[in-house]
Amino acid sequence: MIKVTRLNGTEYWLNPHIIETVEKTPDTTITLVSGKKLVVKEPPEEVLARITEYRKRLGIGEPVFTLPDVKGTMHTGQEQE
């Protein structure tokens, strides 16, 4: 699990395996595979760094990230097309 902070300051623990996209709109919006959206204080780069660290602790390597698309969305590389 990774810790993120809601805009109201509440800390939230999130399973990074269910994250589909992370985008800056201008707040950081995390979209889960269920379609649910979470808005957090951390910039997208920090969220991605926490996911990478989490995966390293599990011993499953670094996630594959692509460059942001035109809307600024950062994809985890695990989305279904």
N, C-alpha and C positions, 0 to 999 in steps of 0.2 A: 504494500500500500504506500501511496505517496501522500504527503500532507499539502493541501492547498488552503487558501484563505478566501472566504467569501467576501464580497464587498462590504458587508456589515461588520467584518472583523472576526467572524466565527471560523474556527479551523475545521477543516473537513478532510477526512481520510478517504482516498479514492483508489480503487483497483485500476492500475494503468492498463491492464489487459482488456478493459472494456472501452478504452478511448479510441474513437475513430478519427477525430480531427481536433486540432488546437488552432484557433485563429484570433487575430487581434482586430477588434471591430468597434471602437478603439480599445475597449476593455477586452481582456483575454476571455474567450468563450471556448469551453471544452464541450465537444459533442460526443456523446457516448454511442455505442453501437445500437442502443435501443432508440436513439433519436433524442433522448433527453439532453438538454443543454444546461451547463453550469457556467456562471460568470465568476471569475476569480481575480484577485489582486495581482498575482504573480504574472510577470510577462511570459509570453510563450516560450522564450528561450530558457527560462528558469524551470517551467513545467517539463520541457524536454530533457533538461539536465537531470531533474529528479527521476524521470522515467529511466534514463540511461543508468543512473546510479542504482536504482532499484533492480534493474535487470542484471547488472554486474554482480550485485549481492546474491542474486539467485543463481548466478553462474550460467545464464543463458545468453550472454553477449549483449552487444549494443543493438538497439532497434535501428531499422533502416528508415532514414528520414529523407524526404525530397525537399527541394527548394520551395519556398512559398509560391503559390499560384498567384494569379492576377489580383485576387481578393485578399491576399495576405494569409491564406490558410496554409498551415503546415501539416502535411499528411504523415502518418506514421508508417506508411508503406504496407500496412496490414489490411487496408480497406478492400472490400470486394468490389470489383468493377462490373 
